Amino acid sequence: MTRTRPVAITLGTLLALALSGCTGGVETRAPAESNLQDLGQTKYAVYLSPPSTDLDAEKGSQGKVLLFEQDGSYQLVETDGMDNGLFAWNEKALFFSDMNNDYKIDDSGLEISPSPKTDSQNGMFSTDNGSSIGVYNDGFIENGYASQVVISSDGKSTLHEAEGNYFITSQCGDMIYGASRTTGRYTPPGELEKEPMMFAQLTGTKNGSEHVLGSSNLATEGAVVPDAPCVDGSVYYLSDASSQSIGDQPKPVLSAWDTRTGKYTEVPLTNVSNDEPLMRDDGTGLPQLGSASIRKGAIEWYGAGNAIFTTDLKTGETTHKFNVEGHTSQASSSQAVFTPSEVVQLVDNNDGSDYRIIAYDRDTGREVSRTVLPGLVDEFSNDLILRGFAVRP
C-alpha cells in the first residue's frame, strides 16, 4: 500500500480519507462523506507551494491544492509540493502533480499515482483519453539544459528527458510543443552568446525525445506561457523584441511558430487605443494568456495597466478592452484565465485585502460573478507562494 500523506479537508476541517482501491501502483482515495467523492460543485482550483529552493522530496506535505466552490467553500489536497505547480482541467477530470505523484480527480474520486520527478513545472496538459502530460524544468546538465516530460495514464507514469528549457509550452491536438533557448547540441557553433530560440515537438516523436522543428535568431522568450494557444497549426504568444538591456524600452510583438514547418514569424504590436505602453520596462506585468485567448481573428490577454487587451493576429493592432481589479507587480501576483466567454481573475494585490475570484464577460467587461476567499491570506504560512490557478471548463 502506498503512503496516505495527502488528505482532503473542507473549510479548514479535516476529513478522514478511506482507501478505496490500490491496483498497479494507483491509490484511489475517497473522502468519508459521500458528497466529497468527486469534484462536486468545484469551480476553481488554486495551487500553493514553496519555491524549489525550499522543497524537499522526502519532507512530505509542503504544497496545497485548494478546490473552491462559487460560495468560497473549499476542499484542500495536501501535496509534496511543486514550484510553479499547474493544472490541466477538461470536461472529465482535473489533473496536477507534485515531486512524487500525479493526481487526477474525476467522478470516481481522487486518484494518486506514484511519479518521481523534478520540482519545478513549465506546463500541464490533458488528453481526451484521461491522460495528463507535464513538462518540468530539470535544470542545467553537463552540456546543456534539460526538461522532463511526464505522461501519466491509467495510474502509470513514463518520464523522458528533453534538451531545452521550455518556458513556453502549448498543446496542438494530442501533441505538446515548446519554445526554448537553444542549449547543448542545438546551439549553433560560434553563437553561444546569441542563444537562438528553437521550437520542438515534445511528445509523439519516434524516439520519445524532443524533435526540433526550427530555430530563429529573431525570436525571444518573452513571458512564461505554460498554455500558449494553438490555432490552425500555429502556436502564439507575446514577447519583447527589444534587446532587453537596462533602459531599453520594450517592443511587444505577437510571436508565432508553425508546428508543420518550424518557421517563426512575428508582428509588431501597435496600441490604437492610447499612448500607454503595452509592456512595462521594469519587467513586471508581463502578458498573461492561455489556450482559449484566441477568437474572432484576435488574441486577448491580460497585461500592463491591469487591463485586458485584444490584438489582431494579422496586423498587430491592439485595443484596450477594459480594466480588471487585480494588479501585477514585483509584489502582487494576480492571475487571469481565459474561458470561451469570460476572463476569470484571481486577485492578489498584496495589500492585505482578501483574495477574490472575479469573472468578467469577455465582450463587455461586465462583472459576471465574484467569489471572496475570506481569511485565505492569513491561513497559510509565508513560505507558500500562489502558483497555478484554473477554472472548471
TORKOL-4160 file (C-alpha; in steps of 0.2 Angstrom, whole numbers, padded with zeros to 4 digits, m for minus):
393
<pt num="1" X="0000" Y="0000" Z="0000"/>
<pt num="2" X="0007" Y="0017" Z="m0004"/>
<pt num="3" X="0008" Y="0031" Z="0008"/>
<pt num="4" X="m0008" Y="0041" Z="0013"/>
<pt num="5" X="0000" Y="0058" Z="0017"/>
<pt num="6" X="m0011" Y="0069" Z="0005"/>
<pt num="7" X="m0028" Y="0072" Z="0013"/>
<pt num="8" X="m0043" Y="0082" Z="0009"/>
<pt num="9" X="m0051" Y="0095" Z="0021"/>
<pt num="10" X="m0066" Y="0107" Z="0018"/>
<pt num="11" X="m0067" Y="0124" Z="0027"/>
<pt num="12" X="m0052" Y="0120" Z="0037"/>
<pt num="13" X="m0060" Y="0105" Z="0045"/>
<pt num="14" X="m0050" Y="0089" Z="0042"/>
<pt num="15" X="m0060" Y="0074" Z="0035"/>
<pt num="16" X="m0055" Y="0056" Z="0036"/>
<pt num="17" X="m0050" Y="0048" Z="0020"/>
<pt num="18" X="m0053" Y="0030" Z="0016"/>
<pt num="19" X="m0043" Y="0019" Z="0005"/>
<pt num="20" X="m0055" Y="0013" Z="m0008"/>
<pt num="21" X="m0043" Y="0004" Z="m0020"/>
<pt num="22" X="m0025" Y="0001" Z="m0025"/>
<pt num="23" X="m0020" Y="m0008" Z="m0041"/>
<pt num="24" X="m0005" Y="m0006" Z="m0052"/>
<pt num="25" X="0003" Y="0007" Z="m0041"/>
<pt num="26" X="m0013" Y="0018" Z="m0041"/>
<pt num="27" X="m0020" Y="0023" Z="m0025"/>
<pt num="28" X="m0038" Y="0029" Z="m0026"/>
<pt num="29" X="m0045" Y="0039" Z="m0011"/>
<pt num="30" X="m0062" Y="0044" Z="m0007"/>
<pt num="31" X="m0067" Y="0056" Z="0007"/>
<pt num="32" X="m0078" Y="0048" Z="0021"/>
<pt num="33" X="m0093" Y="0059" Z="0016"/>
<pt num="34" X="m0101" Y="0054" Z="0000"/>
<pt num="35" X="m0104" Y="0072" Z="m0006"/>
<pt num="36" X="m0085" Y="0074" Z="m0007"/>
<pt num="37" X="m0081" Y="0059" Z="m0018"/>
<pt num="38" X="m0079" Y="0069" Z="m0033"/>
<pt num="39" X="m0077" Y="0087" Z="m0039"/>
<pt num="40" X="m0095" Y="0091" Z="m0035"/>
<pt num="41" X="m0098" Y="0109" Z="m0037"/>
<pt num="42" X="m0080" Y="0114" Z="m0038"/>
<pt num="43" X="m0077" Y="0129" Z="m0049"/>
<pt num="44" X="m0059" Y="0135" Z="m0046"/>
<pt num="45" X="m0043" Y="0127" Z="m0042"/>
<pt num="46" X="m0028" Y="0136" Z="m0034"/>
<pt num="47" X="m0010" Y="0128" Z="m0031"/>
<pt num="48" X="0001" Y="0135" Z="m0017"/>
<pt num="49" X="0019" Y="0129" Z="m0015"/>
<pt num="50" X="0036" Y="0134" Z="m0008"/>
<pt num="51" X="0049" Y="0138" Z="m0021"/>
<pt num="52" X="0060" Y="0125" Z="m0027"/>
<pt num="53" X="0074" Y="0130" Z="m0016"/>
<pt num="54" X="0064" Y="0126" Z="m0001"/>
<pt num="55" X="0057" Y="0110" Z="m0007"/>
<pt num="56" X="0062" Y="0093" Z="m0001"/>
<pt num="57" X="0056" Y="0077" Z="m0009"/>
<pt num="58" X="0057" Y="0067" Z="0007"/>
<pt num="59" X="0049" Y="0080" Z="0018"/>
<pt num="60" X="0031" Y="0077" Z="0013"/>
<pt num="61" X="0016" Y="0088" Z="0014"/>
<pt num="62" X="0023" Y="0105" Z="0008"/>
<pt num="63" X="0010" Y="0111" Z="m0005"/>
<pt num="64" X="m0008" Y="0113" Z="m0005"/>
<pt num="65" X="m0021" Y="0112" Z="m0019"/>
<pt num="66" X="m0037" Y="0121" Z="m0015"/>
<pt num="67" X="m0054" Y="0117" Z="m0024"/>
<pt num="68" X="m0066" Y="0131" Z="m0022"/>
<pt num="69" X="m0085" Y="0132" Z="m0025"/>
<pt num="70" X="m0094" Y="0148" Z="m0030"/>
<pt num="71" X="m0098" Y="0152" Z="m0012"/>
<pt num="72" X="m0080" Y="0152" Z="m0007"/>
<pt num="73" X="m0081" Y="0135" Z="0002"/>
<pt num="74" X="m0067" Y="0123" Z="m0002"/>
<pt num="75" X="m0058" Y="0106" Z="m0001"/>
<pt num="76" X="m0040" Y="0105" Z="0000"/>
<pt num="77" X="m0027" Y="0092" Z="m0005"/>
<pt num="78" X="m0010" Y="0092" Z="0003"/>
<pt num="79" X="0004" Y="0088" Z="m0010"/>
<pt num="80" X="0023" Y="0085" Z="m0008"/>
<pt num="81" X="0025" Y="0102" Z="m0017"/>
<pt num="82" X="0029" Y="0108" Z="m0035"/>
<pt num="83" X="0036" Y="0125" Z="m0039"/>
<pt num="84" X="0025" Y="0133" Z="m0052"/>
<pt num="85" X="0013" Y="0120" Z="m0049"/>
<pt num="86" X="0000" Y="0120" Z="m0063"/>
<pt num="87" X="m0017" Y="0112" Z="m0068"/>
<pt num="88" X="m0025" Y="0104" Z="m0083"/>
<pt num="89" X="m0044" Y="0103" Z="m0082"/>
<pt num="90" X="m0055" Y="0096" Z="m0096"/>
<pt num="91" X="m0073" Y="0090" Z="m0096"/>
<pt num="92" X="m0069" Y="0074" Z="m0087"/>
<pt num="93" X="m0056" Y="0077" Z="m0074"/>
<pt num="94" X="m0044" Y="0089" Z="m0065"/>
<pt num="95" X="m0025" Y="0085" Z="m0066"/>
<pt num="96" X="m0010" Y="0091" Z="m0056"/>
<pt num="97" X="0007" Y="0085" Z="m0049"/>
<pt num="98" X="0020" Y="0086" Z="m0036"/>
<pt num="99" X="0038" Y="0080" Z="m0035"/>
<pt num="100" X="0032" Y="0062" Z="m0031"/>
<pt num="101" X="0015" Y="0059" Z="m0038"/>
<pt num="102" X="0002" Y="0063" Z="m0051"/>
<pt num="103" X="m0016" Y="0067" Z="m0046"/>
<pt num="104" X="m0032" Y="0065" Z="m0055"/>
<pt num="105" X="m0049" Y="0070" Z="m0048"/>
<pt num="106" X="m0065" Y="0064" Z="m0058"/>
<pt num="107" X="m0082" Y="0056" Z="m0054"/>
<pt num="108" X="m0073" Y="0041" Z="m0046"/>
<pt num="109" X="m0064" Y="0052" Z="m0033"/>
<pt num="110" X="m0045" Y="0056" Z="m0031"/>
<pt num="111" X="m0033" Y="0045" Z="m0039"/>
<pt num="112" X="m0014" Y="0047" Z="m0034"/>
<pt num="113" X="m0001" Y="0039" Z="m0045"/>
<pt num="114" X="0017" Y="0037" Z="m0040"/>
<pt num="115" X="0028" Y="0048" Z="m0051"/>
<pt num="116" X="0045" Y="0054" Z="m0046"/>
<pt num="117" X="0051" Y="0070" Z="m0055"/>
<pt num="118" X="0060" Y="0086" Z="m0053"/>
<pt num="119" X="0052" Y="0101" Z="m0043"/>
<pt num="120" X="0048" Y="0115" Z="m0055"/>
<pt num="121" X="0034" Y="0114" Z="m0068"/>
<pt num="122" X="0033" Y="0123" Z="m0085"/>
<pt num="123" X="0017" Y="0115" Z="m0092"/>
<pt num="124" X="0002" Y="0104" Z="m0089"/>
<pt num="125" X="m0010" Y="0097" Z="m0101"/>
<pt num="126" X="m0023" Y="0083" Z="m0103"/>
<pt num="127" X="m0030" Y="0072" Z="m0117"/>
<pt num="128" X="m0047" Y="0065" Z="m0121"/>
<pt num="129" X="m0042" Y="0048" Z="m0116"/>
<pt num="130" X="m0039" Y="0053" Z="m0097"/>
<pt num="131" X="m0020" Y="0055" Z="m0098"/>
<pt num="132" X="m0010" Y="0070" Z="m0092"/>
<pt num="133" X="0006" Y="0077" Z="m0099"/>
<pt num="134" X="0018" Y="0088" Z="m0088"/>
<pt num="135" X="0033" Y="0097" Z="m0093"/>
<pt num="136" X="0046" Y="0101" Z="m0080"/>
<pt num="137" X="0062" Y="0111" Z="m0078"/>
<pt num="138" X="0076" Y="0099" Z="m0073"/>
<pt num="139" X="0090" Y="0112" Z="m0074"/>
<pt num="140" X="0107" Y="0113" Z="m0081"/>
<pt num="141" X="0116" Y="0097" Z="m0086"/>
<pt num="142" X="0134" Y="0093" Z="m0092"/>
<pt num="143" X="0132" Y="0100" Z="m0109"/>
<pt num="144" X="0116" Y="0110" Z="m0109"/>
<pt num="145" X="0099" Y="0111" Z="m0101"/>
<pt num="146" X="0086" Y="0098" Z="m0098"/>
<pt num="147" X="0067" Y="0097" Z="m0096"/>
<pt num="148" X="0057" Y="0082" Z="m0091"/>
<pt num="149" X="0041" Y="0076" Z="m0100"/>
<pt num="150" X="0030" Y="0065" Z="m0089"/>
<pt num="151" X="0015" Y="0056" Z="m0097"/>
<pt num="152" X="0003" Y="0049" Z="m0084"/>
<pt num="153" X="m0011" Y="0037" Z="m0089"/>
<pt num="154" X="m0020" Y="0023" Z="m0080"/>
<pt num="155" X="m0010" Y="0025" Z="m0064"/>
<pt num="156" X="0006" Y="0023" Z="m0073"/>
<pt num="157" X="0019" Y="0037" Z="m0077"/>
<pt num="158" X="0033" Y="0037" Z="m0090"/>
<pt num="159" X="0047" Y="0051" Z="m0090"/>
<pt num="160" X="0059" Y="0056" Z="m0104"/>
<pt num="161" X="0071" Y="0070" Z="m0104"/>
<pt num="162" X="0071" Y="0083" Z="m0117"/>
<pt num="163" X="0085" Y="0095" Z="m0122"/>
<pt num="164" X="0080" Y="0113" Z="m0119"/>
<pt num="165" X="0071" Y="0124" Z="m0106"/>
<pt num="166" X="0053" Y="0126" Z="m0112"/>
<pt num="167" X="0046" Y="0141" Z="m0103"/>
<pt num="168" X="0033" Y="0142" Z="m0117"/>
<pt num="169" X="0023" Y="0126" Z="m0120"/>
<pt num="170" X="0007" Y="0123" Z="m0130"/>
<pt num="171" X="m0005" Y="0108" Z="m0134"/>
<pt num="172" X="m0010" Y="0106" Z="m0153"/>
<pt num="173" X="m0022" Y="0091" Z="m0153"/>
<pt num="174" X="m0014" Y="0077" Z="m0144"/>
<pt num="175" X="0004" Y="0084" Z="m0146"/>
<pt num="176" X="0014" Y="0095" Z="m0135"/>
<pt num="177" X="0026" Y="0108" Z="m0141"/>
<pt num="178" X="0038" Y="0120" Z="m0133"/>
<pt num="179" X="0049" Y="0135" Z="m0137"/>
<pt num="180" X="0066" Y="0137" Z="m0128"/>
<pt num="181" X="0083" Y="0145" Z="m0130"/>
<pt num="182" X="0095" Y="0133" Z="m0139"/>
<pt num="183" X="0106" Y="0123" Z="m0127"/>
<pt num="184" X="0118" Y="0109" Z="m0129"/>
<pt num="185" X="0119" Y="0101" Z="m0146"/>
<pt num="186" X="0106" Y="0113" Z="m0153"/>
<pt num="187" X="0117" Y="0129" Z="m0150"/>
<pt num="188" X="0125" Y="0134" Z="m0167"/>
<pt num="189" X="0144" Y="0135" Z="m0167"/>
<pt num="190" X="0150" Y="0152" Z="m0163"/>
<pt num="191" X="0133" Y="0158" Z="m0156"/>
<pt num="192" X="0134" Y="0153" Z="m0138"/>
<pt num="193" X="0130" Y="0171" Z="m0133"/>
<pt num="194" X="0116" Y="0173" Z="m0145"/>
<pt num="195" X="0107" Y="0158" Z="m0140"/>
<pt num="196" X="0094" Y="0157" Z="m0154"/>
<pt num="197" X="0076" Y="0151" Z="m0149"/>
<pt num="198" X="0071" Y="0134" Z="m0155"/>
<pt num="199" X="0054" Y="0126" Z="m0157"/>
<pt num="200" X="0052" Y="0107" Z="m0153"/>
<pt num="201" X="0039" Y="0094" Z="m0153"/>
<pt num="202" X="0040" Y="0086" Z="m0136"/>
<pt num="203" X="0028" Y="0071" Z="m0137"/>
<pt num="204" X="0023" Y="0058" Z="m0151"/>
<pt num="205" X="0041" Y="0058" Z="m0158"/>
<pt num="206" X="0049" Y="0042" Z="m0164"/>
<pt num="207" X="0062" Y="0040" Z="m0151"/>
<pt num="208" X="0052" Y="0048" Z="m0137"/>
<pt num="209" X="0064" Y="0063" Z="m0136"/>
<pt num="210" X="0062" Y="0081" Z="m0142"/>
<pt num="211" X="0061" Y="0084" Z="m0161"/>
<pt num="212" X="0067" Y="0102" Z="m0165"/>
<pt num="213" X="0057" Y="0108" Z="m0180"/>
<pt num="214" X="0065" Y="0125" Z="m0182"/>
<pt num="215" X="0075" Y="0139" Z="m0174"/>
<pt num="216" X="0076" Y="0158" Z="m0175"/>
<pt num="217" X="0088" Y="0172" Z="m0170"/>
<pt num="218" X="0073" Y="0184" Z="m0171"/>
<pt num="219" X="0063" Y="0176" Z="m0158"/>
<pt num="220" X="0064" Y="0179" Z="m0139"/>
<pt num="221" X="0056" Y="0171" Z="m0124"/>
<pt num="222" X="0045" Y="0185" Z="m0118"/>
<pt num="223" X="0034" Y="0180" Z="m0103"/>
<pt num="224" X="0032" Y="0162" Z="m0096"/>
<pt num="225" X="0017" Y="0155" Z="m0106"/>
<pt num="226" X="0013" Y="0137" Z="m0099"/>
<pt num="227" X="m0003" Y="0136" Z="m0110"/>
<pt num="228" X="0000" Y="0145" Z="m0126"/>
<pt num="229" X="m0014" Y="0145" Z="m0139"/>
<pt num="230" X="m0013" Y="0134" Z="m0154"/>
<pt num="231" X="m0024" Y="0139" Z="m0169"/>
<pt num="232" X="m0023" Y="0131" Z="m0187"/>
<pt num="233" X="m0007" Y="0123" Z="m0183"/>
<pt num="234" X="0002" Y="0138" Z="m0176"/>
<pt num="235" X="0007" Y="0142" Z="m0158"/>
<pt num="236" X="0005" Y="0160" Z="m0152"/>
<pt num="237" X="0012" Y="0171" Z="m0138"/>
<pt num="238" X="0018" Y="0189" Z="m0134"/>
<pt num="239" X="0036" Y="0193" Z="m0132"/>
<pt num="240" X="0048" Y="0208" Z="m0131"/>
<pt num="241" X="0058" Y="0211" Z="m0147"/>
<pt num="242" X="0070" Y="0224" Z="m0139"/>
<pt num="243" X="0087" Y="0220" Z="m0134"/>
<pt num="244" X="0081" Y="0219" Z="m0116"/>
<pt num="245" X="0095" Y="0229" Z="m0110"/>
<pt num="246" X="0094" Y="0240" Z="m0095"/>
<pt num="247" X="0085" Y="0256" Z="m0100"/>
<pt num="248" X="0079" Y="0248" Z="m0117"/>
<pt num="249" X="0060" Y="0251" Z="m0120"/>
<pt num="250" X="0050" Y="0235" Z="m0123"/>
<pt num="251" X="0045" Y="0232" Z="m0141"/>
<pt num="252" X="0030" Y="0220" Z="m0139"/>
<pt num="253" X="0027" Y="0208" Z="m0154"/>
<pt num="254" X="0015" Y="0194" Z="m0157"/>
<pt num="255" X="0026" Y="0178" Z="m0160"/>
<pt num="256" X="0020" Y="0163" Z="m0169"/>
<pt num="257" X="0028" Y="0146" Z="m0173"/>
<pt num="258" X="0021" Y="0134" Z="m0187"/>
<pt num="259" X="0020" Y="0117" Z="m0180"/>
<pt num="260" X="0022" Y="0109" Z="m0198"/>
<pt num="261" X="0037" Y="0119" Z="m0204"/>
<pt num="262" X="0045" Y="0126" Z="m0188"/>
<pt num="263" X="0045" Y="0143" Z="m0196"/>
<pt num="264" X="0045" Y="0158" Z="m0184"/>
<pt num="265" X="0035" Y="0174" Z="m0188"/>
<pt num="266" X="0031" Y="0190" Z="m0178"/>
<pt num="267" X="0020" Y="0205" Z="m0180"/>
<pt num="268" X="0024" Y="0221" Z="m0170"/>
<pt num="269" X="0010" Y="0227" Z="m0158"/>
<pt num="270" X="0003" Y="0245" Z="m0160"/>
<pt num="271" X="m0008" Y="0252" Z="m0147"/>
<pt num="272" X="m0023" Y="0260" Z="m0156"/>
<pt num="273" X="m0032" Y="0265" Z="m0140"/>
<pt num="274" X="m0020" Y="0277" Z="m0132"/>
<pt num="275" X="m0001" Y="0280" Z="m0130"/>
<pt num="276" X="0001" Y="0270" Z="m0114"/>
<pt num="277" X="0014" Y="0256" Z="m0115"/>
<pt num="278" X="0008" Y="0238" Z="m0118"/>
<pt num="279" X="0023" Y="0231" Z="m0108"/>
<pt num="280" X="0032" Y="0239" Z="m0093"/>
<pt num="281" X="0050" Y="0242" Z="m0094"/>
<pt num="282" X="0053" Y="0235" Z="m0076"/>
<pt num="283" X="0049" Y="0218" Z="m0082"/>
<pt num="284" X="0033" Y="0216" Z="m0072"/>
<pt num="285" X="0015" Y="0214" Z="m0078"/>
<pt num="286" X="0021" Y="0203" Z="m0092"/>
<pt num="287" X="0006" Y="0197" Z="m0103"/>
<pt num="288" X="m0005" Y="0183" Z="m0097"/>
<pt num="289" X="m0014" Y="0172" Z="m0110"/>
<pt num="290" X="m0020" Y="0155" Z="m0112"/>
<pt num="291" X="m0026" Y="0141" Z="m0124"/>
<pt num="292" X="m0043" Y="0150" Z="m0126"/>
<pt num="293" X="m0036" Y="0168" Z="m0129"/>
<pt num="294" X="m0039" Y="0167" Z="m0147"/>
<pt num="295" X="m0056" Y="0170" Z="m0155"/>
<pt num="296" X="m0063" Y="0181" Z="m0170"/>
<pt num="297" X="m0046" Y="0183" Z="m0178"/>
<pt num="298" X="m0038" Y="0191" Z="m0162"/>
<pt num="299" X="m0029" Y="0186" Z="m0146"/>
<pt num="300" X="m0035" Y="0193" Z="m0130"/>
<pt num="301" X="m0023" Y="0195" Z="m0115"/>
<pt num="302" X="m0020" Y="0202" Z="m0098"/>
<pt num="303" X="m0006" Y="0215" Z="m0097"/>
<pt num="304" X="0001" Y="0231" Z="m0091"/>
<pt num="305" X="m0010" Y="0244" Z="m0083"/>
<pt num="306" X="m0021" Y="0229" Z="m0076"/>
<pt num="307" X="m0031" Y="0229" Z="m0092"/>
<pt num="308" X="m0037" Y="0216" Z="m0105"/>
<pt num="309" X="m0031" Y="0219" Z="m0122"/>
<pt num="310" X="m0036" Y="0212" Z="m0139"/>
<pt num="311" X="m0023" Y="0211" Z="m0153"/>
<pt num="312" X="m0027" Y="0207" Z="m0171"/>
<pt num="313" X="m0017" Y="0192" Z="m0177"/>
<pt num="314" X="m0013" Y="0199" Z="m0194"/>
<pt num="315" X="m0010" Y="0217" Z="m0191"/>
<pt num="316" X="m0004" Y="0218" Z="m0173"/>
<pt num="317" X="m0017" Y="0232" Z="m0169"/>
<pt num="318" X="m0020" Y="0231" Z="m0151"/>
<pt num="319" X="m0035" Y="0239" Z="m0142"/>
<pt num="320" X="m0039" Y="0241" Z="m0124"/>
<pt num="321" X="m0055" Y="0232" Z="m0119"/>
<pt num="322" X="m0057" Y="0235" Z="m0101"/>
<pt num="323" X="m0048" Y="0236" Z="m0084"/>
<pt num="324" X="m0049" Y="0222" Z="m0071"/>
<pt num="325" X="m0047" Y="0223" Z="m0052"/>
<pt num="326" X="m0031" Y="0214" Z="m0050"/>
<pt num="327" X="m0013" Y="0220" Z="m0050"/>
<pt num="328" X="0003" Y="0213" Z="m0056"/>
<pt num="329" X="0020" Y="0219" Z="m0050"/>
<pt num="330" X="0035" Y="0214" Z="m0041"/>
<pt num="331" X="0025" Y="0211" Z="m0025"/>
<pt num="332" X="0007" Y="0206" Z="m0032"/>
<pt num="333" X="0003" Y="0191" Z="m0042"/>
<pt num="334" X="m0015" Y="0192" Z="m0049"/>
<pt num="335" X="m0018" Y="0179" Z="m0062"/>
<pt num="336" X="m0031" Y="0179" Z="m0077"/>
<pt num="337" X="m0038" Y="0163" Z="m0085"/>
<pt num="338" X="m0047" Y="0165" Z="m0102"/>
<pt num="339" X="m0063" Y="0154" Z="m0105"/>
<pt num="340" X="m0073" Y="0155" Z="m0121"/>
<pt num="341" X="m0084" Y="0168" Z="m0114"/>
<pt num="342" X="m0076" Y="0175" Z="m0098"/>
<pt num="343" X="m0060" Y="0182" Z="m0091"/>
<pt num="344" X="m0058" Y="0175" Z="m0073"/>
<pt num="345" X="m0046" Y="0183" Z="m0062"/>
<pt num="346" X="m0038" Y="0178" Z="m0045"/>
<pt num="347" X="m0035" Y="0194" Z="m0037"/>
<pt num="348" X="m0019" Y="0195" Z="m0026"/>
<pt num="349" X="m0015" Y="0213" Z="m0024"/>
<pt num="350" X="m0003" Y="0211" Z="m0009"/>
<pt num="351" X="m0012" Y="0225" Z="0000"/>
<pt num="352" X="m0020" Y="0215" Z="0014"/>
<pt num="353" X="m0036" Y="0213" Z="0006"/>
<pt num="354" X="m0045" Y="0196" Z="0004"/>
<pt num="355" X="m0041" Y="0185" Z="m0011"/>
<pt num="356" X="m0055" Y="0185" Z="m0023"/>
<pt num="357" X="m0060" Y="0177" Z="m0039"/>
<pt num="358" X="m0069" Y="0189" Z="m0052"/>
<pt num="359" X="m0077" Y="0183" Z="m0068"/>
<pt num="360" X="m0079" Y="0196" Z="m0082"/>
<pt num="361" X="m0088" Y="0195" Z="m0098"/>
<pt num="362" X="m0075" Y="0195" Z="m0112"/>
<pt num="363" X="m0085" Y="0206" Z="m0124"/>
<pt num="364" X="m0092" Y="0219" Z="m0112"/>
<pt num="365" X="m0080" Y="0219" Z="m0097"/>
<pt num="366" X="m0096" Y="0217" Z="m0086"/>
<pt num="367" X="m0093" Y="0208" Z="m0069"/>
<pt num="368" X="m0102" Y="0191" Z="m0070"/>
<pt num="369" X="m0098" Y="0184" Z="m0053"/>
<pt num="370" X="m0087" Y="0187" Z="m0038"/>
<pt num="371" X="m0081" Y="0174" Z="m0025"/>
<pt num="372" X="m0072" Y="0181" Z="m0010"/>
<pt num="373" X="m0060" Y="0170" Z="m0001"/>
<pt num="374" X="m0060" Y="0177" Z="0017"/>
<pt num="375" X="m0045" Y="0173" Z="0028"/>
<pt num="376" X="m0035" Y="0164" Z="0015"/>
<pt num="377" X="m0021" Y="0177" Z="0016"/>
<pt num="378" X="m0019" Y="0173" Z="0034"/>
<pt num="379" X="m0022" Y="0154" Z="0034"/>
<pt num="380" X="m0006" Y="0149" Z="0026"/>
<pt num="381" X="0012" Y="0152" Z="0031"/>
<pt num="382" X="0023" Y="0164" Z="0022"/>
<pt num="383" X="0033" Y="0150" Z="0013"/>
<pt num="384" X="0019" Y="0146" Z="0002"/>
<pt num="385" X="0018" Y="0155" Z="m0014"/>
<pt num="386" X="0002" Y="0157" Z="m0026"/>
<pt num="387" X="0006" Y="0147" Z="m0041"/>
<pt num="388" X="m0007" Y="0139" Z="m0053"/>
<pt num="389" X="m0025" Y="0144" Z="m0055"/>
<pt num="390" X="m0038" Y="0135" Z="m0065"/>
<pt num="391" X="m0056" Y="0137" Z="m0070"/>
<pt num="392" X="m0068" Y="0122" Z="m0072"/>
<pt num="393" X="m0072" Y="0121" Z="m0091"/>
